[in-house]
Amino acid sequence: DTAVSQTPKYLVTQMGNDKSIKCEQNLGHDTMYWYKQDSKKFLKIMFSYNNKELIINETVPNRFSPKSPDKAHLNLHINSLELGDSAVYFCASSQGSGGARSIQYFGAGTRLSVL
Amino acid sequence: DQQVKQNSPSLSVQEGRISILNCDYTNSMFDYFLWYKKYPAEGPTFLISISSIKDKNEDGRFTVFLNKSAKHLSLHIVPSQPGDSAVYFCAATPNTGNQFYFGTGTSLTVIP
């Protein structure tokens, strides 16, 4: 049973489209995250939610909107997709923050290709 | 500004020998450090961590060393096995907040 699952695994779409990536965790964690891994393989945090509340919002275009319907889910919606949005997006979760609680568990990633 | 740096993008080691992966950080507020392992087409997997109150943590073949004065940590894998071939990321988190900073990764190849 996958602990952190995200769908779809691959997403190919045209510029200007709107798309969503879903993430679910069955670990009972309070905190969830979205990361972007760019072409240089750098993992950068985008958003973090704790118990459905946004706690980290890095410098991300407002075309990206996270939605957390409950603490087990954190979906990422992207409007008006651009070529530069092509990347691998990872969802992660942790118990919380501080010490071992901050250990994050990752999904397998969603490879987004914008044509 | 890259607060966690892994200056070696790749490393090759013979099977059975020791692999040493290095990581440097700049923020003195970091108090918990982690290593993740990543295979292609998979998400990063947690490997081992260390708190800033310790200087060493060991788990089987994996040992992490922390030198706070030098703001440096390293991961030792001994003996190295072909299955250890992957990209290794170090990460750090401060004592408050949920911010998490990853290094750029080191690709380890263990040669049989």
Interface residues (C-beta under 8 A of the other chain):
Chain A: V4 T31 Y33 K40 K41 F42 L43 K44 I45 S48 N50 I55 I56 F90 A92 S94 G96 S97 G98 G99 A100 S102 I103 Q104 Y105 F106 G107 A108 G109
Chain B: Y32 L34 Y36 A41 E42 G43 P44 T45 F46 S49 S51 V87 F89 T93 N95 T96 G97 N98 Q99 F100 F102 T104 G105
